[in-house]
Amino acid sequence: MKMQNERPPIVVVMGHIDHGKTTLLDYMRKSNVAAKETGGITQHIGAYEVDHGGKNITFLDTPGHEAFSKMRSRGAAIADVAVLVVAADDSVKPQTKEALEAIKISKISYAVAINKIDKPAANLEKTKNDLAEAGVFLEGRGGNVPFVEISAKSGTGVDQLLETILLLAEMENLKYNPSLPAAGVVIESHRDSKRGVTSTLLLRDGILKKGEYVVSGAALSKVRILEDFRGQSVSEVKASSPAVVVGFDKLPLVGSVFSTHLLQKEAMDAQRKATELIGLKNKTVAPTFVGERLVLGILIKTDVLGSSEAILHEIDKLRSDACELKVLRAEAGDVTEDDIKFASSSEKVLVIAFRASVGKAAKELAERMQVEIKSFKIIYEVADFLKEKIKELAPPEIQVSTLGKAKIIKIFTVDKSKKIIGGKVLEGVLKNGARFNILRRENKIGEGRIENLQSGRINVSQVEAQGEFGAQVSSKTSIVEGDTLDIFE
């Protein structure tokens, strides 16, 4: 029987920009982490732990953390509980609804923090009604979603919010197995000029110990340097806690899962398999059919607001059925780390800096999060670049038309990828130049192309149903008698 221990909840804070997510996280960190510990936190590692009444809670310390969005697309879990922050003086906004949708898709428990209740313009009743219209039915108002009225600035209600989080966690009955090797998610990764590749791992199960080997995708590290969220050296880290590991041979991707191995050979085998899988994915180009749309997220920062409006006008000219240009943000000011974090939640994204500066920290984060930044000084250059970007990203539109099926009766010659075969068309038509999938026991095992087609030793353009044929085909997959060709163009 597996031994199960209780583990602390991992919490993500989400909501509309300027509704107080960062202020709330800062208040909890300063109030619930001992002063001697906060003094030891020298760098941003992506998560931290707080103590409330003797119980730990782990917070992802970037609001709406980019890893949370990336985890959903990879099917991995990261947070156990979400806090949806809504400002009482601003109510429900577009990003509130986007955050709510992300929470619902992830199927995790959540609580609502109605913030800024001390603002003169605060309207609690309107905020609660707007939440109901958005499908959030609060406790005491016909629903079961817990909510807390808070002021992240003064701390009013924050203790009650932490109690609510612990109550939700208790209902989830969160457990981990201390006998298992650690497994979880990479939430931060960067190259330190002095220490090398430094990554923050968030453990979902097991215990990570010094001397073990960690593999994340194609990246591998022996755990020689292991630190907790305060930057203090430790010998082990338990589930739900963030762990800083130094020494990966390459940068692990933020949002990727990791596994732990006792033996170097096991770790290297896992790394090799992951590398092969990544290479295979990179070589495979899935066909994009008519009707599928490219979505490109664009974040715009400019010297003055008028420049933003001019760029938005140019973007409107480029919209089409084949490409959706989704403007994430358009405002005056320099490109900041917050801009990069916000942009990184989109799969395909571009940050446009028009006569706006890009700070060193923002550049480094963009490189780490693989967010492209382009700077411009002339409006028409922005439009020209976007036209080329759309062409570059949009895959060719391919329509696949099924032609028929053929049975392989005889294999005459095989010369590497070239083969001469004989067979019979079962249905439809077989055309010279057509492509085919090779089916064996109804499972696809490869594909190929008809290079030359004959019927009765005469070159023909096609052979119809029930007709016999001989053909020269090209295929890297071995074809045997009895295989079926699924023919298409």
C-alpha positions in Angstrom: 0.0 0.0 0.0 1.4 3.4 -1.0 2.1 5.8 1.8 0.3 9.1 1.4 1.2 12.3 3.2 -0.7 15.6 3.2 0.8 18.3 1.1 0.3 22.1 1.0 -1.9 23.6 -1.8 -0.2 25.3 -4.8 -2.1 28.5 -5.6 -2.3 30.7 -8.7 -3.6 34.3 -8.5 -5.4 35.5 -11.6 -7.6 38.4 -12.8 -7.7 41.6 -14.8 -4.7 43.9 -15.0 -4.6 46.6 -12.3 -7.1 44.8 -10.1 -4.4 44.2 -7.4 -2.9 40.8 -8.1 0.7 41.9 -7.6 -0.2 44.0 -4.5 -2.0 41.0 -2.9 1.0 38.7 -3.6 3.4 41.3 -2.2 1.3 41.7 1.0 1.1 38.0 1.6 4.8 37.5 1.1 5.8 40.4 3.4 3.3 39.5 6.1 3.4 35.7 6.1 7.1 35.0 5.4 9.4 35.6 8.4 11.5 38.8 8.1 14.7 36.8 8.4 13.5 34.6 5.5 12.5 37.5 3.2 15.9 39.0 3.7 17.4 35.9 2.3 15.3 35.9 -0.9 17.8 37.5 -3.3 16.2 36.7 -6.7 12.9 36.0 -8.3 12.4 32.2 -8.5 8.8 32.0 -9.6 7.2 30.7 -6.3 7.3 31.1 -2.6 5.8 29.6 0.5 3.8 31.4 3.3 2.9 30.1 6.7 -0.7 30.7 8.0 -1.5 29.3 11.4 1.2 26.7 11.1 0.1 25.5 7.6 2.1 26.2 4.4 0.7 27.6 1.2 2.7 27.8 -2.0 2.0 30.8 -4.3 3.1 31.1 -7.9 4.5 34.6 -7.4 3.9 36.0 -10.9 0.3 37.0 -11.2 -1.5 34.8 -13.8 1.8 32.9 -14.0 2.8 32.1 -17.6 3.5 28.5 -16.7 -0.1 28.1 -15.7 -1.3 28.8 -19.2 1.4 26.7 -20.8 0.6 23.8 -18.5 -2.9 23.6 -19.8 -1.8 23.2 -23.4 0.6 20.4 -22.4 -2.0 18.6 -20.2 0.0 18.8 -17.0 -1.2 20.1 -13.6 0.5 22.9 -11.8 -2.0 24.7 -9.4 -4.5 23.1 -7.0 -6.4 26.3 -6.1 -6.9 29.6 -8.0 -7.8 33.0 -6.6 -9.7 35.2 -9.0 -9.1 38.8 -8.1 -11.8 41.4 -9.0 -11.6 45.1 -8.1 -14.7 46.4 -6.4 -14.3 49.8 -8.2 -13.9 48.3 -11.7 -15.9 45.0 -11.6 -15.7 42.3 -14.2 -13.4 43.0 -17.2 -12.4 41.0 -20.3 -9.3 39.6 -18.6 -11.4 38.6 -15.6 -13.5 36.5 -18.0 -10.3 35.1 -19.7 -8.9 34.1 -16.3 -12.2 32.5 -15.3 -12.3 30.5 -18.5 -8.7 29.3 -17.8 -9.7 28.2 -14.2 -12.7 26.3 -15.5 -10.7 24.5 -18.2 -8.2 23.5 -15.6 -11.0 22.1 -13.4 -9.4 23.4 -10.1 -11.2 24.8 -7.1 -11.2 28.6 -6.8 -12.2 31.5 -4.6 -13.0 35.1 -5.5 -11.2 37.9 -3.8 -13.1 41.2 -4.2 -10.3 43.7 -3.8 -10.1 47.5 -3.3 -13.1 47.5 -1.0 -11.7 50.7 0.6 -11.8 52.7 -2.6 -14.5 55.5 -2.7 -15.8 54.1 -6.0 -16.1 50.5 -4.7 -19.5 49.0 -5.5 -19.7 45.5 -4.0 -23.3 44.8 -5.1 -22.6 45.6 -8.8 -19.4 43.5 -8.7 -21.3 40.5 -7.3 -24.1 40.9 -9.9 -21.6 41.2 -12.7 -19.8 38.0 -11.5 -23.2 36.2 -11.6 -23.7 37.4 -15.2 -20.3 35.9 -15.9 -21.3 32.6 -14.5 -19.7 33.0 -11.0 -22.4 32.2 -8.4 -21.1 33.2 -5.0 -21.9 31.6 -1.7 -25.0 33.2 -0.2 -26.2 34.3 -3.6 -27.4 31.0 -5.0 -24.0 29.4 -5.6 -21.1 27.7 -3.9 -18.1 29.8 -5.0 -16.5 31.2 -1.8 -15.6 34.9 -1.8 -13.7 37.3 0.5 -13.9 41.1 0.5 -10.3 42.4 0.9 -8.0 45.3 0.6 -4.6 44.0 -0.7 -3.1 47.4 0.2 -4.1 47.5 3.9 -4.4 43.7 4.4 -8.1 43.8 5.3 -9.6 40.3 4.8 -6.3 38.7 3.6 -6.1 36.4 6.6 -9.7 35.3 5.9 -8.7 34.7 2.2 -5.8 32.4 3.4 -8.3 30.5 5.6 -10.5 30.1 2.6 -7.7 28.7 0.5 -6.8 26.2 3.2 -10.4 25.1 3.5 -10.6 24.5 -0.3 -7.3 22.6 -0.1 -8.7 20.5 2.7 -11.7 19.6 0.6 -9.4 18.5 -2.2 -7.6 16.1 0.1 -4.2 16.9 -1.4 -1.6 14.0 -0.9 1.8 13.0 -2.1 3.9 9.8 -1.9 7.2 10.5 -0.1 8.6 7.2 -1.4 8.3 8.3 -5.0 11.0 10.2 -7.0 10.1 13.8 -7.4 8.0 14.9 -10.4 6.5 18.3 -11.3 6.8 21.4 -13.4 9.6 23.8 -14.5 8.3 27.3 -13.6 11.4 29.4 -14.1 14.7 28.9 -16.0 17.6 31.3 -16.9 21.3 31.3 -17.5 23.2 32.8 -14.6 26.6 34.2 -15.7 28.2 32.9 -12.5 26.4 29.7 -11.7 25.2 28.4 -15.1 21.6 27.3 -15.9 19.4 27.9 -12.9 15.9 26.5 -12.9 13.0 26.5 -10.4 11.1 23.3 -10.2 7.7 23.0 -8.5 7.2 19.6 -7.0 3.8 17.9 -7.4 4.8 14.6 -6.0 7.7 12.8 -4.2 10.8 14.2 -2.6 13.8 15.7 -4.5 17.2 15.0 -2.9 20.7 16.0 -3.5 22.7 13.6 -5.7 19.7 12.6 -7.8 19.3 13.3 -11.6 16.6 15.5 -13.0 15.4 15.4 -16.6 13.1 17.9 -18.3 12.6 17.4 -22.0 16.1 17.4 -23.5 17.7 19.0 -20.4 19.5 17.1 -17.7 21.1 18.0 -14.4 22.7 16.2 -11.5 21.3 17.8 -8.3 24.5 19.1 -6.8 23.2 22.5 -5.8 19.7 22.4 -4.3 18.1 25.5 -2.7 14.7 26.3 -1.2 12.6 29.4 -2.1 14.7 31.5 0.3 18.0 30.7 -1.5 19.2 28.5 1.3 21.0 25.3 0.6 18.9 22.2 1.6 19.4 18.4 1.3 15.9 17.7 0.1 12.6 19.4 -1.0 9.1 17.9 -0.5 6.0 18.0 -2.7 4.3 21.4 -3.3 7.5 23.3 -2.6 9.6 25.2 -5.1 13.2 23.9 -5.5 16.1 25.8 -7.2 18.4 23.4 -9.1 21.6 24.6 -10.7 23.6 22.8 -13.4 21.3 21.8 -16.3 23.2 21.1 -19.5 20.7 23.3 -21.4 17.7 25.6 -20.5 14.6 23.6 -19.6 11.5 25.1 -21.1 9.2 26.9 -18.7 6.0 24.9 -18.3 7.7 21.5 -19.1 7.4 18.6 -16.8 10.4 16.9 -15.1 11.2 13.5 -13.8 13.8 12.3 -11.3 16.2 9.4 -11.5 18.6 7.8 -9.0 21.0 6.5 -11.7 22.8 8.5 -14.3 22.1 5.9 -17.0 18.4 6.0 -16.4 18.5 9.8 -16.6 20.5 9.8 -19.8 18.1 7.2 -21.4 15.1 9.5 -20.5 16.9 12.5 -21.9 17.8 10.6 -25.2 14.1 9.5 -25.6 12.9 13.0 -25.0 15.4 14.5 -27.5 14.3 12.0 -30.2 10.7 12.8 -29.6 11.4 16.5 -29.8 13.2 16.0 -33.1 10.4 13.9 -34.5 7.8 16.6 -33.6 10.0 19.3 -35.3 10.2 17.2 -38.5 6.4 16.5 -38.6 4.4 19.1 -40.4 0.7 18.6 -39.8 -1.4 19.7 -42.8 -3.6 22.8 -42.2 -6.9 22.5 -43.8 -9.0 25.3 -45.3 -11.0 27.0 -42.6 -8.4 26.8 -39.9 -7.3 30.2 -38.7 -3.9 31.5 -37.7 -4.2 33.6 -34.4 -1.3 36.0 -33.8 -1.3 37.9 -30.5 0.1 41.4 -30.6 1.2 43.6 -27.7 1.9 47.2 -28.7 3.9 49.7 -26.6 4.6 53.2 -28.1 6.0 56.6 -27.3 2.6 58.3 -27.3 -1.0 57.0 -27.4 -1.5 58.5 -30.9 1.2 56.1 -32.3 -0.8 53.1 -30.8 -3.9 54.3 -32.6 -2.1 54.6 -35.9 -0.7 51.1 -35.6 -4.1 49.7 -34.6 -5.4 51.3 -37.8 -2.8 49.5 -39.9 -3.6 46.2 -38.1 -7.3 46.6 -39.0 -6.3 46.6 -42.7 -4.5 43.3 -42.4 -7.3 41.3 -40.8 -8.7 38.4 -42.9 -10.6 35.1 -42.6 -7.3 33.2 -42.6 -5.6 35.2 -39.9 -6.9 36.7 -36.6 -4.7 39.5 -35.2 -5.5 39.6 -31.5 -4.4 42.9 -29.9 -3.5 41.9 -26.3 -2.6 45.4 -25.2 -1.9 48.8 -26.8 -0.6 51.6 -24.7 2.1 54.3 -24.3 5.2 53.5 -22.3 8.3 51.3 -22.4 8.2 47.5 -22.7 8.3 46.0 -19.2 8.6 42.5 -17.6 4.9 42.6 -17.0 4.2 43.1 -20.7 6.3 40.0 -21.5 4.6 37.9 -18.9 1.2 38.9 -20.1 2.2 38.3 -23.8 3.7 34.9 -23.1 0.3 33.3 -22.3 -0.5 33.4 -26.1 0.8 30.6 -28.2 2.0 32.8 -31.1 2.8 36.4 -30.0 4.7 39.5 -31.1 5.6 42.5 -29.0 5.8 45.8 -31.0 7.9 48.6 -29.5 7.4 51.8 -31.5 9.9 54.4 -30.4 9.6 52.7 -26.9 12.5 51.4 -24.9 13.0 47.8 -24.0 14.7 47.3 -20.6 17.4 44.7 -20.0 15.2 42.7 -17.6 12.3 42.7 -20.2 14.7 41.5 -22.9 16.1 38.7 -20.8 12.6 37.6 -19.8 11.5 37.7 -23.5 14.4 35.5 -24.5 13.6 33.1 -21.7 9.9 33.0 -22.5 10.5 32.9 -26.3 8.6 36.1 -26.9 9.6 38.0 -30.0 10.1 41.8 -29.6 10.5 44.1 -32.7 11.3 47.8 -32.5 10.3 50.4 -35.1 10.5 54.1 -35.7 8.3 54.3 -38.9 4.6 53.3 -39.0 4.6 51.8 -42.5 7.5 49.5 -41.5 5.3 48.0 -38.8 2.6 47.2 -41.4 5.2 45.7 -43.8 6.7 43.6 -41.1 3.3 42.3 -40.0 2.4 41.3 -43.6 5.6 39.2 -43.9 5.1 37.8 -40.4 1.6 36.6 -41.3 3.0 34.9 -44.5 5.8 33.3 -42.5 3.5 31.9 -39.8 0.6 30.9 -41.9 1.1 27.3 -43.1 0.1 26.4 -46.6 -3.6 25.6 -47.0 -3.9 22.0 -48.1 -7.1 20.2 -49.2 -6.9 16.5 -49.0 -9.1 14.5 -51.4 -9.5 10.8 -50.9 -9.3 8.9 -54.2 -9.7 5.2 -53.3 -8.1 2.0 -51.9 -5.8 -0.6 -53.5 -4.6 -4.0 -52.3 -1.0 -5.1 -52.8 -0.8 -8.5 -54.4 2.9 -8.7 -55.4 6.2 -7.1 -54.6 8.5 -7.3 -57.7 11.6 -5.3 -56.8 12.8 -3.2 -53.9 15.7 -0.7 -54.2 16.0 1.4 -51.1 13.0 3.7 -51.1 12.0 2.7 -54.7 9.7 -0.3 -55.1 7.8 -1.9 -58.0 4.6 -3.4 -56.9 1.5 -5.1 -58.3 -2.1 -4.9 -57.0 -5.8 -4.4 -57.5 -7.9 -1.2 -57.0 -10.6 -2.1 -54.5 -12.6 1.1 -54.7 -12.4 4.6 -56.2 -9.5 5.3 -58.5 -5.7 5.1 -58.4 -3.9 8.0 -60.1 -0.4 8.5 -61.3 1.4 11.0 -59.0 -1.1 10.4 -56.1 0.0 10.0 -52.5 -1.0 7.1 -50.3 -1.0 6.0 -46.7 0.2 2.4 -46.1 -2.3 0.4 -44.0 -1.4 -2.9 -42.3 -4.2 -4.5 -40.4 -6.0 -1.2 -40.7 -3.2 0.7 -38.9 -1.2 3.4 -40.7 2.5 2.4 -40.8 3.8 4.9 -43.4 3.2 6.8 -46.6 4.4 7.2 -50.1 3.8 8.3 -53.7 3.0 6.7 -57.1 5.9 7.6 -59.4 4.7 5.6 -62.4 1.5 3.7 -63.1 0.8 0.9 -65.6 -2.1 -1.3 -66.6 -1.4 -4.2 -69.0 2.3 -3.1 -69.2 1.1 0.3 -70.7 1.7 3.6 -68.9 -1.6 5.1 -67.8 -2.8 8.1 -65.9 -5.2 6.2 -63.7 -6.7 2.8 -62.9 -10.3 2.5 -61.8 -12.0 0.1 -59.3 -11.5 -3.6 -59.9 -8.7 -2.9 -62.3 -5.2 -4.5 -61.8 -2.1 -2.4 -62.0 1.7 -2.3 -61.7 3.4 0.7 -60.2 6.7 2.2 -59.2 6.3 3.8 -55.9 8.6 5.8 -53.5 8.3 5.1 -49.8 10.7 4.9 -46.9 8.4 2.3 -45.3 8.7 -1.4 -46.2 5.6 -2.6 -48.2 4.5 -6.2 -48.1 1.9 -8.3 -49.9 -1.5 -7.9 -48.3 -1.0 -4.2 -47.4 -3.6 -1.7 -48.3 -2.9 1.7 -50.0 -5.2 4.5 -48.9 -4.9 6.8 -51.9 -5.3 10.6 -51.8 -4.2 13.8 -53.5 
